[in-house]
Amino acid sequence: MTASETGVVDLEILRHKLQAVTVEMASMLSSGALAPSINEERDFAVGIVSPTGEVVALDNPLRLGALEETARGLTRYFKFDMQDGDVALVSDPHRGPRTVHDWTVLMPLIINSTTVLHLIAVGHVRDVGGMLGGSYYPPAEDVWGEGVPLSPVKVRRYGRPVRDIVQTVLLNSRLEDEVARDLETLVASLHLGRDRLNDLVQRYGLELVKAAADYTLDYTERRVRSLVASWPDGTGQGEAVLTHNGVESIRGLVKARCTIDGERLTIDLSDSDPQGIGFVNSTAGNTTGLALAPLLCVLGRDIAVNSGLTRVVDIVLAPGSLVHADRPAAVGWSPYHCGSEIVEAVSEAFAGALSAVAVNPGASRPLVVVAPDVDVMRRVDPGQFAIGRGCAIDGVDGWGAAATLARASFPSIEAWNSTSDLPIRRMELVEDSAGSGEWRGAAAVEVLIDIPIDRPITLFAPPSNSGERRGAGGFVRFSQDGVDMPTPAVVVNEPMRYRSLRLVSAGGPGYGDPLLRDPSAVQADVLDGLISPRDAIRTYGLNSPDRTPSSSQRQGTASTPRGTHGR
């Protein structure tokens, strides 16, 4: 093996080791934080960043856009002013983070008085002030109605806490003790990452580690360029409709145009509608991460997601628009809405440009925040059980939550009911709710939750879009003795007037022509209660579907249908 070949082998080994550092950082953060949004829903990201703010490695690809913008902003803000052991903190969504909940910390790796890399971590803390506990306020007119945005500050200098700054920051939360622990855990994950990088420097040498960071970015750029160049040139357009802004019903259009030109891909969202009031506007960083989601679905597992990707893909946004909101727009619910609409519009545009990437991984999620009987600041969000819309792709049926929200680890009904005074009475799959296709989308899930009368509740749940191919729409209804009651799309901290809440997630989009679906898979779906006999005949063309399982199916020995039809 030649010297140059040996160098490439070492660089490839280090590329994987850099990614492994983020995995270890993520494990510490998820296990050490107190906030369920971090330790259960896994709403966080950790990464390694170049001196100029390019993301070299990260654990959560959907956060690439926000993490990259935040890192570049922090490295510029503290240029020539970050010393060994310093930790900077920011949560202002108009400086990179997705929302005011996203506390982001950054620490330099300094060797021989030179900044080699940075470590970065972001976690969703549960309360940061604002009009309402939990810092989700649907009718917010500006970011301050949602919470206190933190401009870049140092919470560590030379490794020591800056106590006056830290105490001032924590005072802005109703959950001071919990948020203090979460901040400490975020900082601890940076220290762990720095220690692991120092270990790599000791073992492989400083120059090789620096070269490996450059190699990692170049590798992703080269692979993505090659992938895009293999596609025929073309242009496609798509749009999605945002139906509510948290204040009133609207028809907010998110418009996307995707253009494949040689080895470059352009995603143009500049024709989207202007920003407005309410908490559904999106910042540029959040939009960038979500606009890349359909592309992430076609990258192989061997292509690491980092800033090498954004060297190839141009995201075009218009300042002041729904997808690039200017200060001081409220953006608290943007990861979900208009986030879902961003993913849907880009997915449709991709389908027009290249059918091979016609995947819609967007998610639909209601906000349901209920105050507990005691310690009302520690509000819970049973809306997490209504995350659905898992899409099908070519060769695989949809199942469970959409890919953009699939990191979350939700509690079982037994765990929820043993720790919550909001018992779940029913959780079932909904028949005929999955989007049809040769590959079926995920079925919707119905959840019935009892909520004590007069318990304060905040709700944002406008009906989601639906269609035969895209799946049934999701919704939330107040329920009394099994009867749905009139339910507004928005409720803000009002006492519960009915006995229960019925949550129905959105069904997932299907893929391909339903008439091409394997008849045995359709029959299996009928037996499982996912498809009715009527829909099997009308949509899938199955003759005489049978609700009665065969002897082999009763004995659990049914043969597996072709492909992976969710079986």
C-alpha angles and dihedrals in degrees: 000000000000125000091252091051090050089053092052091050091052091048091050091050091050092047089062093042091055089053089048090056090061091049091055092046090051092051091054093047096048094047097042104044121092098208113098087215086068106030097039109019090036091218096166143085137207129194153159116248134196120238089262095050102262112145107239098179136357139169100223114053094190089064094056096104096048094040092050093049092046093048093049091048094050095045090051094044094051097034109156088000105086114099130187107288096018117135122195123202130199135166103164103125090209088063097054113289115110096235140353087267091066106092106190124193129189131192129183126232102221121187123174090354091302126113104235101173140335131236117219134187134176128189134180107242115199103232132023102163123263131128097313137033109262090033094251108125112164098198094047111148093198142005093270090063087062099045146300112304112214117218115212110297134161115246093176129039118188087345095305124112116255091225100191092051094044093049092048090050093049093047088069092067128079087211098054098159094047094046091047089056091047091051091049090050092050090053092045090055088056091052090050091051092048091051092051092049090049088053090054091049091051092050103038104020132252098269094052092050091050090048090049091056090053091043091052092055093043092048093055092044092050094047094047092047089052092049094049091045089056090062121084115252113262148134131231135180133210141169140190132196125233105207102191136024099197093266106054143348112281141167101231112176124212106195124191134186120188121197126188110200116169108299095345131086123200123196108192117193096159095114093063119121122273122272119264145175122303131059100282101088117112132220122226094255094052091046093050093053093048095043088058093053097093090050092050088059092065099042112102120244088250092064108084115217112237141119090298084079094057090051087068102034120065115206111199116200134169115227112238093031131120089260097043104035118187125223128311097025118129112244105166099127097035097110086067104023126046080010093073090050091051091054092045095050093047091046091054091048091050089051089055093048098040125001091203089075097042094136125137108200095165121132134220116209133170123215111233113168118178126183114228122234092256130030092021092194090072095074121178130218114215086175085090088079091061097062107121138127097116103177129219121237132196104297100006134075120228119256135174125343125000115270093249091063100030096108092078120104105207123198120253119250089254092053092046095048093047093054105029134067088214100082121201108230099182140011118177141153113254118236118236093008099113119096111255125240144114081286112039124226123234118285119245120252124226117209125185114198126183114224121187116248114264093018108142112251134184118198137183109173117137111173112272124232118274142185141153094267097034096047135243118314122250125237145168124228136181108236133202120187092337095312122114113235129204107284125189119221091238130039120172118201095317125151116263110253100184134057101242146019121223115207121190118184122215119264118244125254117257127226128228134350112332090212088067094057115120106262091222089057091050090050090049090052090052091052090048092052093243094115127031120228088246093055091044089059099038100041106023100031093233113162116228101344111207125221090195114090119229120245091260091051092048088053092048094246100113113142117250113256117240116283117359104304093174091283 
